[in-house]
Amino acid sequence: MARRRQAVTIKHVAADAGVSLQTVSRVINNEPNVRPEMKARVQASIDKLGYVPSIAAQRMSGSRSYLILAINDRDRTIADWQERQGADWVDQMLLGGMLQCAEHGYRLIFELVDTHSDHIERELTATIAALQPDGLILTPPHSDNPQILAVLERQGIPFARISPSVPGKGISLNMNDEGAAAMATEHLAALGHRRIGFISGPDEYSVSGWRSDGWRGAMEALGLPTEGLFAKGDFSYASGRQAALALLSGEDRATAIVASNDQMALATLEVARERGLAIPAKP
């Protein structure tokens, strides 16, 4: 496996600038007790060598750890998680990953990366250099981002990809999204529903297409109509509400709806309540 450590370290900067490690650390931490000419010399070496400060280097001054710790009640948090009161899938993934990492002596750090940023490679490279992770977990749509995958392959860091739509390196983690959507549709049909609506997620998420295919395939296999029963959402509550309003309007409204995620399902429940519709109820 390729070496995953940063090629340029604080020692290289100190040697190039002809100063001590502590001086480089003080410059990195922007401390006031550094002469301007010394700061300029160290910064010149940093720029020349392309050094990215790591958390370890920033800690050398001893003044700050550069980490924030949030404390929450363990038993209640785990209980709520197991009961899915933390309904958002990110909450579920984070706590599940955190607990699994802890069992093996690791800590999980959550980092936000803008998929549409023009500087995604630079930002990701800087994050890796600063945190020095032993592995990464990619969530959609990052799981299919060729720039991110290329950076990780060059760095030689093991990574897992949640719900990737295309084959590639890394560990692929998939659930049967298409089958789950089909199962939900078949369940509603078994209850007597014939006009079963569907609210999809955004196109940039591969799971959106799989879930839509599951609903559509089940409807066709059951001989049920799909025209006028498909609505686009973006996984947000607001989009779910707008889609539900469309599907529950008119004489030929849907009598049941499959929503692609929890937030849109909650929005659908709210719209149904406002219209005096009981859930669950047979058609």
Secondary structure per residue as TSV (DSSP state, phi and psi in degrees):
chain	resnum	aa	ss	phi	psi
A	1	M	-	360.0	143.7
A	2	A	-	-66.8	151.1
A	3	R	-	-67.4	128.9
A	4	R	-	-101.1	2.4
A	5	R	S	-84.8	153.3
A	6	Q	-	-61.4	131.4
A	7	A	S	-66.6	-39.2
A	8	V	S	-104.7	126.3
A	9	T	-	-114.9	175.1
A	10	I	H	-62.3	-28.3
A	11	K	H	-66.2	-38.8
A	12	H	H	-64.3	-41.1
A	13	V	H	-63.8	-45.0
A	14	A	H	-61.7	-42.5
A	15	A	H	-66.7	-41.1
A	16	D	H	-67.2	-38.2
A	17	A	H	-84.0	-14.1
A	18	G	T	70.4	37.8
A	19	V	-	-130.6	176.0
A	20	S	-	-81.2	163.3
A	21	L	H	-60.8	-37.9
A	22	Q	H	-64.0	-35.8
A	23	T	H	-66.5	-43.7
A	24	V	H	-60.4	-42.5
A	25	S	H	-60.9	-41.6
A	26	R	H	-65.4	-36.3
A	27	V	H	-67.1	-44.4
A	28	I	H	-59.0	-39.3
A	29	N	T	-87.2	4.7
A	30	N	T	55.2	43.6
A	31	E	-	-78.9	150.2
A	32	P	S	-74.5	-20.9
A	33	N	S	-89.5	42.6
A	34	V	S	-124.4	127.3
A	35	R	-	-62.8	143.0
A	36	P	H	-54.8	-40.5
A	37	E	H	-68.5	-33.0
A	38	M	H	-70.4	-41.3
A	39	K	H	-61.9	-41.8
A	40	A	H	-64.8	-38.8
A	41	R	H	-65.7	-44.8
A	42	V	H	-65.7	-42.8
A	43	Q	H	-63.8	-35.3
A	44	A	H	-63.1	-40.3
A	45	S	H	-68.4	-38.7
A	46	I	H	-60.7	-46.6
A	47	D	H	-65.3	-41.2
A	48	K	H	-66.0	-42.3
A	49	L	H	-85.5	-12.4
A	50	G	T	70.1	35.3
A	51	Y	-	-75.9	135.9
A	52	V	-	-113.0	117.7
A	53	P	-	-59.9	133.7
A	54	S	-	-94.3	164.9
A	55	I	H	-60.2	-37.5
A	56	A	H	-61.2	-41.2
A	57	A	H	-67.8	-39.4
A	58	Q	H	-66.8	-26.4
A	59	R	H	-78.7	-14.5
A	60	M	T	-58.3	-29.7
A	61	S	T	-70.7	-18.1
A	62	G	S	81.2	-1.4
A	63	S	S	-85.3	-34.7
A	64	R	-	-141.0	151.6
A	65	S	-	-94.1	-20.4
A	66	Y	-	62.3	26.9
A	67	L	-	-129.2	142.5
A	68	I	-	-113.1	130.4
A	69	L	-	-111.4	123.1
A	70	A	-	-105.8	129.2
A	71	I	-	-107.4	131.3
A	72	N	-	-137.2	159.8
A	73	D	-	-68.0	122.4
A	74	R	H	-65.5	-55.0
A	75	D	H	-61.0	-45.8
A	76	R	H	-69.4	-38.2
A	77	T	H	-62.9	-44.9
A	78	I	H	-66.4	-39.7
A	79	A	H	-63.3	-44.0
A	80	D	H	-65.0	-38.5
A	81	W	H	-63.2	-45.0
A	82	Q	H	-66.5	-29.5
A	83	E	T	-88.2	3.2
A	84	R	T	61.1	31.5
A	85	Q	-	-75.4	-22.5
A	86	G	S	-86.6	80.8
A	87	A	-	-75.1	-26.8
A	88	D	S	-65.2	136.7
A	89	W	H	-64.6	-28.8
A	90	V	H	-66.0	-42.0
A	91	D	H	-59.2	-44.5
A	92	Q	H	-62.5	-45.5
A	93	M	H	-65.0	-43.4
A	94	L	H	-62.6	-49.8
A	95	L	H	-69.7	-39.0
A	96	G	H	-61.4	-44.2
A	97	G	H	-65.4	-39.4
A	98	M	H	-61.9	-45.0
A	99	L	H	-67.4	-39.8
A	100	Q	H	-67.3	-41.4
A	101	C	H	-61.4	-43.2
A	102	A	H	-60.3	-33.9
A	103	E	H	-62.8	-25.6
A	104	H	T	-109.1	13.6
A	105	G	T	81.1	17.0
A	106	Y	-	-105.9	167.2
A	107	R	-	-124.6	138.4
A	108	L	-	-97.8	127.3
A	109	I	-	-115.0	131.3
A	110	F	-	-98.8	125.8
A	111	E	-	-124.7	134.3
A	112	L	-	-94.8	125.2
A	113	V	-	-126.0	126.7
A	114	D	-	-79.4	113.3
A	115	T	T	-58.7	-34.4
A	116	H	T	-94.7	8.5
A	117	S	-	-72.3	141.1
A	118	D	T	-73.5	-14.2
A	119	H	T	-112.3	27.8
A	120	I	H	-62.1	-38.3
A	121	E	H	-65.6	-44.7
A	122	R	H	-64.1	-43.1
A	123	E	H	-65.0	-43.2
A	124	L	H	-67.8	-41.2
A	125	T	H	-61.9	-41.4
A	126	A	H	-65.7	-39.2
A	127	T	H	-63.8	-43.8
A	128	I	H	-63.7	-42.3
A	129	A	H	-64.4	-37.7
A	130	A	H	-74.5	-40.3
A	131	L	H	-95.3	-23.1
A	132	Q	-	52.1	54.9
A	133	P	-	-72.1	153.5
A	134	D	S	-85.9	-13.6
A	135	G	-	-171.3	164.0
A	136	L	E	-131.6	151.3
A	137	I	E	-116.0	124.1
A	138	L	E	-103.6	128.0
A	139	T	-	-104.8	157.0
A	140	P	T	-59.8	143.2
A	141	P	T	-88.3	4.4
A	142	H	G	-60.7	-26.1
A	143	S	G	-58.5	-25.3
A	144	D	G	-113.6	8.5
A	145	N	-	-76.6	113.0
A	146	P	H	-64.0	-30.7
A	147	Q	H	-66.8	-44.5
A	148	I	H	-64.8	-44.8
A	149	L	H	-61.8	-39.0
A	150	A	H	-65.3	-41.2
A	151	V	H	-62.1	-45.3
A	152	L	H	-66.8	-37.4
A	153	E	H	-66.7	-40.5
A	154	R	H	-64.9	-37.6
A	155	Q	H	-75.6	-17.9
A	156	G	T	71.5	29.8
A	157	I	-	-97.2	128.9
A	158	P	-	-61.6	142.3
A	159	F	E	-148.2	152.3
A	160	A	E	-113.6	143.0
A	161	R	E	-117.2	117.3
A	162	I	E	-85.4	124.2
A	163	S	S	52.7	51.4
A	164	P	-	-73.0	146.7
A	165	S	S	-96.6	-15.4
A	166	V	S	-124.7	147.7
A	167	P	-	-68.2	157.2
A	168	G	-	171.9	-173.3
A	169	K	S	-73.5	168.0
A	170	G	S	93.5	168.5
A	171	I	E	-87.1	121.6
A	172	S	E	-90.0	129.2
A	173	L	E	-119.5	109.9
A	174	N	-	-130.0	144.3
A	175	M	-	-109.9	165.6
A	176	N	-	-81.8	76.2
A	177	D	H	-61.8	-41.4
A	178	E	H	-64.1	-43.9
A	179	G	H	-66.3	-37.0
A	180	A	H	-65.3	-42.2
A	181	A	H	-65.2	-39.4
A	182	A	H	-64.8	-41.0
A	183	M	H	-62.4	-42.6
A	184	A	H	-63.3	-41.4
A	185	T	H	-64.5	-44.3
A	186	E	H	-64.2	-36.1
A	187	H	H	-63.3	-44.6
A	188	L	H	-66.0	-37.7
A	189	A	H	-64.9	-37.2
A	190	A	H	-65.9	-23.5
A	191	L	T	-83.1	-4.6
A	192	G	T	108.6	0.4
A	193	H	-	-76.8	140.5
A	194	R	-	-119.4	-28.6
A	195	R	-	-105.0	87.9
A	196	I	E	-104.6	112.4
A	197	G	E	-83.3	164.9
A	198	F	E	-141.1	134.2
A	199	I	E	-111.8	116.7
A	200	S	E	-90.0	169.8
A	201	G	-	-97.7	-175.8
A	202	P	-	-70.6	151.5
A	203	D	T	-64.7	-26.2
A	204	E	T	-70.8	-11.3
A	205	Y	S	-100.2	122.4
A	206	S	H	-60.8	-33.4
A	207	V	H	-63.0	-26.6
A	208	S	H	-61.2	-47.1
A	209	G	H	-65.1	-41.0
A	210	W	H	-63.2	-43.1
A	211	R	H	-68.2	-39.4
A	212	S	H	-61.9	-43.4
A	213	D	H	-62.0	-37.3
A	214	G	H	-64.2	-44.9
A	215	W	H	-63.5	-48.9
A	216	R	H	-64.1	-41.6
A	217	G	H	-64.2	-41.0
A	218	A	H	-67.2	-41.2
A	219	M	H	-62.0	-43.3
A	220	E	H	-66.7	-40.6
A	221	A	H	-64.7	-30.9
A	222	L	T	-87.5	-3.9
A	223	G	T	72.5	29.0
A	224	L	-	-103.5	149.8
A	225	P	-	-74.3	151.3
A	226	T	-	-120.7	-14.5
A	227	E	T	-62.7	128.6
A	228	G	T	78.2	6.7
A	229	L	-	-116.0	5.6
A	230	F	E	-111.0	129.7
A	231	A	E	-132.2	141.3
A	232	K	E	-88.4	139.2
A	233	G	-	-133.3	-177.6
A	234	D	-	-133.7	24.0
A	235	F	S	77.8	-1.7
A	236	S	S	-91.2	158.8
A	237	Y	H	-61.4	-43.9
A	238	A	H	-61.5	-42.5
A	239	S	H	-69.1	-34.4
A	240	G	H	-65.0	-38.4
A	241	R	H	-65.3	-45.3
A	242	Q	H	-62.4	-42.3
A	243	A	H	-66.7	-41.7
A	244	A	H	-64.7	-39.3
A	245	L	H	-59.3	-40.0
A	246	A	H	-68.4	-43.1
A	247	L	H	-72.7	-25.3
A	248	L	T	-100.7	14.5
A	249	S	-	-103.4	151.4
A	250	G	S	87.6	168.1
A	251	E	T	-69.9	-31.6
A	252	D	T	-96.0	37.4
A	253	R	-	-66.0	162.4
A	254	A	-	-68.5	143.7
A	255	T	S	-98.5	-10.1
A	256	A	E	-152.6	152.7
A	257	I	E	-136.9	134.6
A	258	V	E	-102.6	118.8
A	259	A	E	-103.2	144.8
A	260	S	S	-76.2	-14.8
A	261	N	S	-153.4	174.3
A	262	D	H	-64.6	-42.7
A	263	Q	H	-61.6	-42.9
A	264	M	H	-71.6	-30.7
A	265	A	H	-67.7	-40.8
A	266	L	H	-62.9	-40.5
A	267	A	H	-62.8	-39.6
A	268	T	H	-64.0	-41.4
A	269	L	H	-60.8	-40.5
A	270	E	H	-65.9	-43.8
A	271	V	H	-63.2	-42.1
A	272	A	H	-62.7	-41.6
A	273	R	H	-61.9	-43.1
A	274	E	H	-61.3	-29.1
A	275	R	T	-94.6	7.4
A	276	G	T	74.5	22.6
A	277	L	-	-93.6	130.3
A	278	A	-	-85.7	134.8
A	279	I	S	-131.4	124.9
A	280	P	S	-84.3	155.4
A	281	A	-	-159.4	145.0
A	282	K	-	-77.8	154.8
A	283	P	-	-66.4	360.0
